[in-house]
């Protein structure tokens, strides 16, 4: 029995001695494998890190550009809105000044002056505009003074309305004549009967060069152009 026990003990020791190196070898292999996997992971990370950095850089640049564009659009919108408000304010101020000036001009006109103006315009009121009116072609063409282009753009045309009442006024050869921005304007046509009695005081008119001749238009009735002559 002692022999069997000794043999069993020796056998167990031998087996343990053989298992220990195998276990150690397995641990070394596992350690090497883990180290290799760690190195491989670090290598993969080192390869993807620059790509990620480039992507992040592109994203940051795109965000900055988008923000700059949004800010630029907002600034442009603010400037346009400010310019429009300023333009409306300037226009209102101009209208107030014009109305005040017109009121002062009317107040300064003597009763005699008003009577002369009323009589002169009344005498040249048309009875039937369609038959009484003649354009410059029917009159043989316009041969009066031609306003220089730069001054025409600055004072004449549909964008430059004014009122006759209060302007320097004369009656020459029975025809009413008034002065506008240094030019004397004479009506050679009767004015339409459907214009109001005091249109020269109440309505805005403008002078335009149409079909080789000058005409005066009432903004209330822009389809009717009264033939006029201009002198300087």
C-alpha positions as CSV (number, residue, x, y, z in Angstrom):
1,X,0.0,0.0,0.0
2,X,2.9,2.3,0.8
3,X,4.4,1.6,-2.6
4,X,1.1,2.4,-4.3
5,X,0.9,5.6,-2.3
6,X,4.4,6.6,-3.2
7,X,3.8,5.8,-6.9
8,X,0.6,7.9,-6.9
9,X,2.4,10.8,-5.2
10,X,5.2,10.6,-7.7
11,X,2.7,10.4,-10.5
12,X,0.8,13.4,-9.3
13,X,4.0,15.4,-8.8
14,X,5.0,14.5,-12.3
15,X,1.6,15.6,-13.7
16,X,1.7,18.9,-11.8
17,X,5.2,19.5,-12.9
18,X,4.2,19.0,-16.5
19,X,1.0,21.2,-16.1
20,X,2.8,24.1,-14.6
21,X,5.0,24.8,-17.7
22,X,2.0,24.3,-20.0
23,X,0.0,26.8,-18.0
24,X,2.8,29.3,-17.9
25,X,3.2,28.9,-21.7
26,X,-0.5,29.5,-22.2
27,X,-0.3,32.6,-20.1
28,X,2.6,33.9,-22.1
29,X,0.8,33.3,-25.3
30,X,-2.3,35.0,-24.0
31,X,-0.2,37.9,-22.9
32,X,1.5,38.2,-26.2
33,X,-1.8,38.0,-28.0
34,X,-3.3,40.7,-25.8
35,X,-0.2,42.9,-26.4
36,X,-0.5,42.3,-30.1
37,X,-4.2,43.2,-30.1
38,X,-3.4,46.3,-28.1
39,X,-0.7,47.4,-30.5
40,X,-3.0,46.7,-33.4
41,X,-5.8,48.8,-31.8
42,X,-3.4,51.6,-31.2
43,X,-2.2,51.4,-34.8
44,X,-5.8,51.6,-36.0
45,X,-6.5,54.5,-33.7
46,X,-3.3,56.2,-35.0
47,X,-4.6,55.8,-38.6
48,X,-8.1,57.0,-37.9
49,X,-7.1,59.9,-35.7
50,X,-5.9,62.2,-38.6
51,X,-9.1,61.4,-40.5
52,X,-11.3,62.3,-37.6
53,X,-9.3,65.5,-37.1
54,X,-9.7,66.4,-40.7
55,X,-13.4,65.7,-40.6
56,X,-13.8,67.8,-37.5
57,X,-11.7,70.6,-39.1
58,X,-14.0,70.6,-42.2
59,X,-17.1,70.6,-40.0
60,X,-15.8,73.5,-38.0
61,X,-14.9,75.4,-41.1
62,X,-18.3,74.7,-42.6
63,X,-20.0,75.9,-39.4
64,X,-17.9,79.1,-39.4
65,X,-18.8,79.8,-43.0
66,X,-22.5,79.2,-42.4
67,X,-22.4,81.5,-39.4
68,X,-20.6,84.2,-41.3
69,X,-23.1,83.9,-44.2
70,X,-26.0,84.1,-41.8
71,X,-24.5,87.1,-40.1
72,X,-23.8,88.8,-43.5
73,X,-27.4,88.2,-44.6
74,X,-28.7,89.6,-41.3
75,X,-26.5,92.7,-41.5
76,X,-27.6,93.3,-45.1
77,X,-31.2,92.9,-44.1
78,X,-30.7,95.3,-41.2
79,X,-29.0,97.9,-43.5
80,X,-31.8,97.6,-46.1
81,X,-34.5,98.0,-43.5
82,X,-32.7,101.0,-42.0
83,X,-32.3,102.6,-45.4
84,X,-36.0,102.0,-46.2
85,X,-37.1,103.6,-42.9
86,X,-34.8,106.5,-43.5
87,X,-36.1,106.9,-47.0
88,X,-39.7,106.9,-45.8
89,X,-38.8,109.4,-43.1
90,X,-37.1,111.7,-45.6
91,X,-40.0,111.4,-47.9
92,X,-42.5,112.3,-45.1
93,X,-40.3,115.2,-44.2
94,X,-40.2,116.4,-47.8
95,X,-43.9,116.1,-48.1
96,X,-44.4,118.1,-44.9
97,X,-42.1,120.8,-46.1
98,X,-43.8,121.0,-49.5
99,X,-47.2,121.2,-47.9
100,X,-46.0,123.9,-45.5
101,X,-44.5,125.8,-48.4
102,X,-47.6,125.5,-50.5
103,X,-49.7,126.8,-47.6
104,X,-47.3,129.8,-47.2
105,X,-47.4,130.5,-51.0
106,X,-51.2,130.4,-51.0
107,X,-51.4,132.7,-48.0
108,X,-49.0,135.2,-49.7
109,X,-51.0,135.3,-52.9
110,X,-53.1,138.5,-53.0
111,X,-56.8,138.3,-53.8
112,X,-56.1,140.1,-57.1
113,X,-53.5,137.5,-58.1
114,X,-55.9,134.7,-57.3
115,X,-58.6,136.4,-59.4
116,X,-56.2,136.7,-62.4
117,X,-55.2,133.1,-62.1
118,X,-58.7,131.9,-61.8
119,X,-59.9,133.9,-64.8
120,X,-57.0,132.9,-67.0
121,X,-57.4,129.2,-66.4
122,X,-61.2,129.4,-66.6
123,X,-61.0,131.0,-70.1
124,X,-58.9,128.0,-71.3
125,X,-61.1,125.3,-70.1
126,X,-62.2,122.9,-72.8
127,X,-65.8,122.3,-73.6
128,X,-65.1,119.0,-75.4
129,X,-61.5,117.8,-74.9
130,X,-61.6,115.2,-77.6
131,X,-62.3,117.8,-80.3
132,X,-60.6,120.8,-78.7
133,X,-57.3,119.1,-78.0
134,X,-54.4,119.1,-80.6
135,X,-51.1,117.4,-80.0
136,X,-47.8,118.6,-81.3
137,X,-47.9,116.5,-84.4
138,X,-51.2,118.1,-85.4
139,X,-49.6,121.5,-84.7
140,X,-46.8,120.8,-87.1
141,X,-44.2,119.7,-84.5
142,X,-42.6,121.2,-81.4
143,X,-40.1,124.0,-82.2
144,X,-39.6,125.5,-78.8
145,X,-36.8,125.3,-76.2
146,X,-35.4,121.8,-75.4
147,X,-34.5,121.1,-71.8
148,X,-31.0,119.6,-71.4
149,X,-31.2,115.9,-70.6
150,X,-29.6,116.2,-67.1
151,X,-32.0,118.9,-66.0
152,X,-34.9,117.0,-67.5
153,X,-34.0,113.9,-65.4
154,X,-33.7,116.1,-62.4
155,X,-36.9,118.1,-62.6
156,X,-39.3,116.7,-65.2
157,X,-41.1,113.4,-65.9
158,X,-43.7,111.4,-63.9
159,X,-41.4,111.3,-60.8
160,X,-41.3,115.1,-60.4
161,X,-44.8,116.3,-59.6
162,X,-45.6,119.9,-58.5
163,X,-48.5,122.2,-58.1
164,X,-48.9,125.4,-60.1
165,X,-50.6,127.4,-57.4
166,X,-48.1,129.8,-55.8
167,X,-45.6,129.6,-58.6
168,X,-44.7,132.8,-60.5
169,X,-47.6,133.4,-62.9
170,X,-48.2,135.6,-66.0
171,X,-50.8,135.9,-68.8
172,X,-49.1,136.3,-72.2
173,X,-51.2,136.7,-75.3
174,X,-54.2,135.5,-73.3
175,X,-52.5,132.3,-72.4
176,X,-51.5,131.4,-68.8
177,X,-47.8,131.0,-68.1
178,X,-46.1,129.9,-65.0
179,X,-42.4,129.4,-63.9
180,X,-41.1,126.1,-62.7
181,X,-37.5,125.6,-61.7
182,X,-36.3,128.5,-63.8
183,X,-38.4,127.6,-66.9
184,X,-41.4,129.4,-68.2
185,X,-44.2,127.0,-69.2
186,X,-47.0,128.2,-71.4
187,X,-50.2,126.2,-72.0
188,X,-51.1,126.2,-75.7
189,X,-53.9,123.6,-75.3
190,X,-57.1,124.0,-73.3
191,X,-57.3,121.8,-70.2
192,X,-59.9,119.0,-70.0
193,X,-63.4,120.0,-68.8
194,X,-63.4,117.1,-66.3
195,X,-60.5,118.4,-64.3
196,X,-61.6,120.2,-61.1
197,X,-62.2,123.9,-61.1
198,X,-59.2,124.5,-58.9
199,X,-57.0,121.8,-60.2
200,X,-54.0,124.1,-60.5
201,X,-54.1,124.6,-56.7
202,X,-55.2,121.1,-55.6
203,X,-53.7,118.6,-58.1
204,X,-50.1,117.6,-58.7
205,X,-49.0,117.9,-62.3
206,X,-45.8,117.0,-64.1
207,X,-44.2,117.8,-67.4
208,X,-43.0,115.1,-69.8
209,X,-41.5,114.9,-73.3
210,X,-43.7,112.6,-75.3
211,X,-43.8,112.0,-79.1
212,X,-41.4,114.9,-79.9
213,X,-43.2,117.4,-77.8
214,X,-43.8,118.6,-74.2
215,X,-47.0,118.0,-72.4
216,X,-48.4,118.7,-68.9
217,X,-50.2,115.8,-67.2
218,X,-52.5,115.9,-64.2
219,X,-51.8,112.9,-61.9
220,X,-55.5,112.5,-61.2
221,X,-56.1,112.1,-64.9
222,X,-52.8,110.9,-66.4
223,X,-54.3,109.9,-69.8
224,X,-54.7,113.6,-70.8
225,X,-51.6,115.5,-71.8
226,X,-52.0,119.3,-72.4
227,X,-49.6,120.6,-75.0
228,X,-47.2,123.2,-73.6
229,X,-44.3,125.3,-74.7
230,X,-41.1,125.8,-72.6
231,X,-38.9,128.9,-72.7
232,X,-35.8,129.8,-70.6
